[in-house]
């Protein structure tokens, strides 16, 4: 399961249930910052992150110009959430911290929007595996939501699901599933039609079984997550991409490479739309697809996936990074298998050059 865990470390972000925008965004005649924030929120929820960032930055610039404090807190929070979703955790933490401090000053320590900030900051810490810092923030957020919104509110369920994710990461599966199922029961009753938190919770519950080496129990939850995403009108959202990824990984763990191929390719297509074709988060998925194609004897596709992975890493990593060498070794193996010995010799020479300290 080590390879699977490494994959999740890079691609689990779509399964998060961060709370994007404050409730104050609905307005009959929205101000410019509100229109921009709504556009950014909509793009984020559809998985179009570059478009979301552009709109959310513009919203932040507008409220900073005007100087209103609560709109500033909303925009800082939203941009922080987006940065976390795209792996920029230092920037995310700074934005969310600023938003949280503003909301404490404006609303007091026990307000639902303060709970949102605590939850979102905990999500950033969890993404960095700083579990001891994250857990009390989740617990406090859930406590505030239960007091102010009620135990059956969807916000409370979001906090429960996020805390379950922390317990899953710590392999405390019994506790994780109790919180997932509690959140799931709330989501099934209380979500708006286009809300993706039900799909997210189903995916995450399935993941708890995958991590516990029980893929047969996980699979029904992934399939239900895909169905829920489709019903929510977002069949290509990153949440669906993650469910497809997890489904494919489970098939691969059982050496069902043909069954894995379709879900993994669909996941890649969705990821490319949301992150762009050269995002570093695609590397593990490309390598996994290449490995599966090798097992199926589809050497041409395996080589194509490995080369794409290598190209992304060459743009984002130092030439002598061990990941680049590992990617070259994958490519070398498939070139030998396909009988392309001339190209294999060139790749092998490059590997030797890197190992000896000279990049070619």
N, C-alpha and C positions, 0 to 999 in steps of 0.2 A: 504493500500500500504506500510505500515511500514516494514512488513516482506520482501517484495520484495526489498525495498531499502537496507535492511541489507544484503540480498543475493548479490546484486550488489556491495556493498562495498567490498566484498571478491572476486568476480568473474568477475568484469568488465575488468580486465587487458587484456584479449585477444582481446578486441575491440579497443585497442590503435593502433595508426598509427605512432609509432615512426620510425625515419629514422635511419637505423642501420649502414650502412657503407658509408664511403666517396667514391666519384667517382673515386678515384685514385687506386682502387683495381684491375681494369682490366689491365693485363699486359701479354705480350706474354710468358715470362718466369718468373713467379712470384717468388719473394724471399720467404724464409720460413715463414716470418710473414704474407705475403699476402695469402699464401696457407692456413695457420691456420685461418686467419680472414675470408676468404671465406667459409671455412668449418664451422666455428662458425655461420656466417651469414645464411648459408643454413640450419643448424640445427635449428636456432632460427625461421626462416621463416616457417619451417615445424612443429614447436611447440615442438621440442625435446630439452628442456632447459638444462638438465644436460649435454648432449653431447655438446651443444653450449657453456656452461660455461667452460668446459674443454679446448675446442679449443681456445676460446677467451682469457683465462688466459695464455695459452701457447703463443699466438700471442703477448700479452702485455709483457710477460717476454722477448721475442725475441727482440722487439723494444727497451725495456729499456736497454738491453745488448748492442745494436748497437748505440743507442742515437739519432736517427733521430727524429726530432720534429713533423712533420706532421703525419708520421705513428703512433707516440705515441698518438697524438690527436685522430686519428681514433680509435685506440684500446681502449683508455680510454672511448670514447663515446660509443663504441659498448658494452663494459662490463657494463657501467652504464645503458644502455637501458635494457640489460638482467636482471640486478639486480632489476630494476623497475618492469619488467614483472613478477618477482618472489617475489615481495613484500618486497624487501630489500631496502627501499627508502633512508635511511641514506647513505648507501654505494653508491647507484645510484647517489644521489646529489653530493657527493664528487668527483666521477669519472667524471661526466658531467661538473662540475665546472672547474676541471683541464683541460679538453679538450677544453672548451670554452675559457679559459684564454690563452691557447697556440695558438688557432686559431686567436684570436684577435691580438696577437703579430705577428703572421706569415702573416696574410692576411689583417689586418685592420678591422674596426668595421662594414663595410657594405658588407661583403662577404657572399655568400650563405651558406658556411659551418658554419659561425658564426650564421646565422639564424637557421641552424639545431641545434646547441647547445642551443640557446635560446628556441626553441620549445621543445627540450627534457627536459631541466630544468623546463620549465613550466609544462610539463606533470608530472614530479615528484611532483611539488607543488600542482597540481590539485589532484593527488592521495592522498595527505595529507590534502586535503580540504583547502589549503591555497590559496584561489581564488584571493585575492587581489594581492598577489605576482605573480600569474600565468598570469593574464590577460594582463598586459603591455608587458610581454615577448612574448606572442602569437602575440599581435598586432605588435610589432617590427619585429618579424620573418616574418610575412606576408608582412609587408612593404618592407623589404629587398628582399624577393623573388619576389614580384611584380616588383620591380625596376630592379632587375638583371636577372631574368629568364622569367618574363612576367606574366600577370594576368591569362593566360590560362595554365600555367605549373602545372604538377601534384604535385610538391613540394608546390606550393602556395595553391593548393586544400587541401593538407594534413594539413597545418596550419589552413585553414578555418574550416576543420572538427574538429580539436582539440579544437579550440576556441568555436565551436558549442557545444562540449561536456561540456565545462565549463558553458556555458549559460544553458544547460539542467540541470546540477547539481544545478544551482541556480534557476531553475524552470522559466527561462525566455524563454519559449518555442517558442514564435514567432520569436525571434532573433535567437535561435538555429536552427530552421527549415530553416530560410533564408540562413544561412551559410551552413547547410547540403546540401540543394538543389543546392546551388552554387557550392559546391565541387563535388557533384554527377554529375552535367553537365560536369565538367572538366574531371572527372575520366572516364566517359562513352566514351570520345573521345580520351584520351591520355594515356591509361595504356598499359604496356607490357602484354603479354598473361598470365603470372604467377603472376601478381601483385594482391595482396589481398585487396588493399585499396578500391576498389569498393564494395566488400562484406562487409568490415568494415563500410563504410559509410551507406550502406543500413540497416545494423543491427542497427547502432546508430540512424538513422532517425526513425526506428521502435520503438526504445527505448523511444524516445521523446514522442511518442503517448502513449506508455504503462505507462510512468510516469505521463502522463496527464489523466490517467484513460480512455483511448480510445483504448482498445485492438483490436477491430475489424479493426481499421485503421492501427494498428501496424502490424498485422499478415502478410499482403501481403509483407511488407518490409523484414520480417524475412525469408519468403519463397524465396524471390528474393536473399537475402544474401546467403542462402544455395546453390542456383543455381549458383550464381557467384563464390562461393568458389569451387564448383565442376568444373566449367569451367576453373578456375585458376589452376586446378590440385591439390587442397588441400582440399578434402572433409572432412578430419579429423583434420584440423587445429583448434587451439583454437578459431579462429574467427567463424568457423562453430559451435564449441561447445557452444559459447556464444549465437549465434542465436537460436540454439536448446533449450538452457536454457531459453531464453526469451520467446520463443514460448510456452514452457511447463508451465512457470509461468503465462502467460496470460490465458492459458486454465484453470489452477488451480484457477485463480482469478474469473473465470466464473463458477467454480464448475464442470468443464468438466474434471474430474479426469482420465477417461479412455483415452481421447485424449491427456492428458498431459503426461501420463506414458511413451509412446514410445520416444518422444523427450528428456525427462529428462534422461532416461536410455542411450540413444545414447550420450548425452552430457557428462554423467559420464564416459562412455567408452573412449571418446576422451580425457577428462581431465586426466584420469588415465595414458594414454599414454604420455601426455606431461609433467605432473607434478610428476608422480609416484603414487602408490596406497595409500600412507600414508601422502600425503601433507595436511596441515591444511586447504587449500583453498577448499578441497572437503567436509568439514564438513557440510556447509549449504545445499549443493546439496544433500548429503546423507540424511539429516534430511527432506528436502523437498520431496524426493522420499519416505521416510518412512511415512510421513504424507499422501501422496497420496495413498499409498498402504493400510493404515488404512481405509481411506474413501472407498476404493474398497472392503474391507473385506479380503484383502490378508495379513493376519497377519504374516505369515511366512516370507515373503519378508520384511515387515515393521520391524520386529524384527531384521532381518539380516542387514538392512541399519542402524538402530539405533545403533546396536552393533558396526558396523564399525566406525560410527561417534564417539561413545564413546571411542573406542580404540585409535583413532587418537588424541582426546583431552587429554586423559590420558597421552599420550607421549609428548604432546606439551604444556600443561597447568598445573599449580599447582593443587594438588588434591582437594583443597577447592575452586577452581574457580567456580563462579556461573554458568558458561556454562556447567561444568561437571555435576552439580546438575540438571540443566535443561535437559540435555541429559538423565540422569538416570530417570527423571520423564517421559519423552517420552517413554522410554523402559518399565517402570512400567505400563503405561497405556495400551500398546499393550499386555503385558503379562496378564493383567486382562481380556482384551477382548478375548484373545485366550484361556483363562481358565487354564493357567499355573501358578496356585496360589502358588506353592512351590517356584518357581523361583521368582515370584513377591514378596513374603515375604522376600527373601534374598536381593533383590534390594531395597525394602522399608527400611529394616534395615540399609543398607548402606547410604541411603539418610538421615535418621534420625541421623546417626553417623556424617555425614558431617555437618549437620545443628547444631549439638551440639558441633562441634569443634574437632571431632576425625575421622580421615580417616581410613577406614578398607580396 
